[in-house]
Amino acid sequence: MTRKEWLTQLVEKLSPLFEDAGHQLPYLIVLAQDINDPSTVDFDTSSLHWIITISNSLDDKTTVAEELIHNILFRAITSVDTKQGLLAGEIGFIGYMPTGMKLLGRIHQLVEEMPPYPEVYTREKWLKLFTHCMRPWFEAAGHPLPSIEIHQGRILPNLLNHVVAITEDGCYIFIPPALSNTLSLAKLLTRAFVGCVEAPCAESIGIVDGCTTENLIAHFKSTIDQIGPYPEN
């Protein structure tokens, strides 16, 4: 289940909350951001739907539900302010905050029926997961990886190939910001990992004469199946 699917399911469960107060939910499209910016609300004139985008920084089910209700009440509903305030009171809000246990109890009941709010992989997290999954591969070849920190584009924004810097604290890898193909990135990172190991290990890892062996590619694909593709943002 994606976050968008989870949020759409939550909207369906929130409908009775508004219907009990004598109001119908507006036409909504609810999305989850790929970044940690604040939540946004916009009106799409072509579809006549309100588009509510929930901040990626929110990962608690109850907090997400409160954020969604808040944005429906105070930004998506277009009634006059007095009616909007009345509806907010009927739903359980005073000002911009939930009144307390009564509304929170209903929200808790709703979200308890929902599956966990889906986790989203950032690029940074994906890089850490890929590194973690490749460690046993290097260990099996007799070349354990040192401490590794990967940076993508922020320090060297014009980088066209990877750069490896080895220090007493570990290995720092800088990769091109424009690289987004998952398999190509897996190959590049593995070559960078080889550069982090003191002893020559390319052939034992699966890189022969500069080419990636079928066995190593199969391991990449298995790893990608496990952790998912490299995030777009």
DASULCOR-V252478 format. One record per helix or strand of 2 or more residues. SS is the DSSP state (H for helix, E for strand). FROM is the first residue (numbers start at 1). TO is the last residue. If there is no record, write none. Layout:
SS/FROM/TO, SS/FROM/TO
This chain:
H/3/19, E/28/32, E/40/44, E/49/54, H/61/76, H/81/91, E/93/94, E/97/98, H/101/112, H/123/140, E/148/152, E/163/167, E/170/175, H/182/196, H/202/205, E/207/208, E/211/212, H/214/227
